[in-house]
Amino acid sequence: MTYRCPYCKQDLGPTPSAHCPKCGKIMRVPERDLTQRRRAKRRLLNRMDHEYKQKKAELQSALPPTLFRNPKFYFAIIVVLVLVGGSLFTATDQAVRKIGISPPMRALRHLDVLAEALGRYRFHTGQFPDREQGLAALVRDPQVPKWNGPYVNRLRSDPWETPFVYAPGTNGLPTLYSCGADKKPGTPDDLYADPARFDPGTAWTNGWVSADQRMSGVTILRRAPGK
């Protein structure tokens, strides 16, 4: 193989230099072993393709031709797909439970629980806890007549590790809120309890069981006769 200057078309021979001897211009000289490397790469690709076809033929010959006409074969495939799908669904569901609920949503859920507990406290005692008793009255008996708690198992902080703020209200309902991500009361990111949650109705009173008698995660709808 011989080369020519791209500018003056001078014949440079099989081993050209970077400078054309006729026009003196600098050119890019191809690597001498470029052709050999291309050939080696092509041989490697051909060998890989041959090995792939050989392995494919071996796998096809290992399976009996009647296998694909056997209903049990397709049934086994369906079973495997169902098991794999169930595992993926379970893993996805667990992941969603862990990361799918944002901190504000968790705070609102806690506020709903506390508001309903306060409503049940008022149903039994006739009034909400005063400022001094606070939310602790839902967990420990504040020595108030007709107290039938505890109404929650324990008091939690909000998702930002700040205690929920509680104060008796002037319009009949108390103030209950989370300070939000900035952990400061009275700022725009405060999250307040739904006022409707303070009135839980009376359906829950059928077989009411205090929090210390309830199993975690179990809601008792009614108490069996004689118990």
Buried (B, 14 or more C-beta within 10 A) or exposed (E): EEBBBEEEEBEBEEEBEEEBEEEEEEBEEEEEEEEEEEEEEEEEEEEEEEEEEEEEEEEEEEEEEEEEEEEEEEEEEEEEEEEEEEEEEEEEEEEEEEEEEEBBEBBBEBBBBBBBBBBBBBBBBEEBBEEEBBBEBBBEEBEBEEBBBBBBEEBBEBBBEBEBBBEBEEEEBBEBBBBBBEEEEEEEEBBEBEBEBBEBEEEBEEEBBBBEEEEEEEEBEEEEEEE
